[in-house]
Amino acid sequence: MADCITTKRLTLRRFRPADAAQVADLVGDYEVARWLVRVPHPYAVADAHSFITTHAPTAKGIYAVTLADQVIGSCSIEDELGFWLGQPFWGAGYATEAARAVIAQYFDQSDADLVSGYVIGNDASSNVLQKLGFERGNIVEQTSLSAQEPVHIQKMVLCKADWDRRT
């Protein structure tokens, strides 16, 4: 995966240590964290700094989603596609735009199906994945670090042939 991807409105780049305060502010909002099973709540600057210094330098598929060089969220493909945006940036199409760019790069390098998912009840993420062509798979249960209880995840799958037909 490339170190930087540019779309019409966004730049997806590696996280920087200086991003920690903004990441903590955005993910520290429970309305964001509640939909992310691997993010604890509360989420402090130290948590963001730990994530940035531990994962971001070595994982090529993790991007800071930026608008005018301000971090507004993240989009990644590690084992599966994941994304989040800070609440002030919801509803503007940024998640779809960022995910579309990351998926395009993924399918340029792989023919393997791409998996994603969302916490049931997160209609916004469901809509993003459906717009991108993902199809419903099975429902699994995972423990949410932010809610500290089990949640149900609707798994979604996108195959390269379907992606190619849509692009």
N, C-alpha and C positions, 0 to 999 in steps of 0.2 A: 504494500500500500504506500502511496505517496505521502510525503511529509506535510504537504499542503494541497488543498483542493479549493478552487475558486468557483463560485456559482454566480448567478446574476446579482444577488444581493449579499451573499455571505462569503466568508473565508473560513475554511475548516483547517485548523493547524494543530500542531502539538501544544499541549498545555505548557505553561511557563510557571515557575515559582511565584511570579508576581500576580498570577491569576487566582491564587488561593483565597483571598478575601472575597472576591466577587463570586467564586464558586460556592463558598460557604454561605454567603448571603442568599444566593438563589436556591441552593439545595436545602438550606436551613429552614426554608419555608415549608411547613408541614403539608401544605397543599401540593407541593412538588414531591417531597420525600415519601408521602403516603402511597404513591404509585410506583415506587422503586423498591423492589424487594431487598436489594443488596446495600441500601443506604440507611444508616442509623439515623435516628432523630432523638435528641437534637444533633445537629451536624455543625461542628465548629471549624474555625480556620485551621486548627491543627489537623483535623480529619482531611480537609481539602489538601493541605500541604503534604500529608502522608500519601494520599492518593497520587498527587502530582509527582512526587519524588520517587515513589515506589513503582507505579504502573506506567505512567505516561512516557518516561524516557525509553523504555524497552518495548512497549507494545505499539507496533506500527498502526494498528487499526483503531486507536482511540484518538478522537479529535475534539478540540475545543471548537464550538460553533461560535463564530464572532461576527458581529455587525459593527462596522467602523472600528475594528480592533477591540471592541468591548465584548467580553465573554457573555453569551446569552444562554448557553447550554452545552450539551455534549452529544455526539453521535459516534457510535463505535460498532465495529464488528470484531468480536473475539470469537467466542463459541457461537454467538448469534448476534443479530442486529439489536442494538439498544439505543435509545435516545431519550433525552429530556431537555426541556427548556424552562427557564425561569418564568414565573407567572406573568410578569409584565410583557412577555413576548409571545404569549399564547394567542392563537386565533389569526395569525398573520401569514400562515403558510410556511414558516421557517422550518418546522420539523420535517415537513414533506420535502422541501427543497434540499435540506441537508442530507436526509436519508436517501433521496434519489441519487445524489452525487456519490455517496459512499457505496450504494448498491451498484451503480454503474461501474465503479472501479473494481468492486468485488467480482462482478461477472466478466469483466475484462481479463481477470486472472484465474477464474475458476468456473467449472461447470457444475459444481456441487450445489444442491438445494440450499437455500438460505432460510434459516429459522428465526423467528422472533416471537413475541408474545406480549400480552398486556394483562394487567390486573383487571379482572372482570369488574365492570363499573366505570372503567376509564374509557369513556366513549371517544374522547379526543384521540387517544393512541389507536384505538380500533379504527377510527376513520382514516388516520394517516396510513396505516398498514393496508387497509382495503384500497385506498387510492393508488397505492404503489403496486397493487396486484397480488398481495398475499391472500392465501386461502386458509380457511379455518382448519385446524388440526384438532388434537385432543386437548382436554382440560386437565391440568395438573395442579397439585397443591404444593405450595412452598411457604416457608416461614418468612414473613416480612420483618426485616430488622427495624423499620420505622414504626410499624404497628405492633410489633412484638407478638404476633399471632399468625396462624396460618391464613393464607389468602389463596384464591383460585386464579390460576393463570390460563388464559385462552392462548394456546400455542397457535402460531400462524406459520405457513410455509410458502416460499416463493421459489419456483424452479426457473432455471435459465431460459428455457423455451418460452415460458409465459412472459418473462421479462423482455425477451427479444421481440416478441409480438407486440408489446406495448410501447416499445421505444423506436 
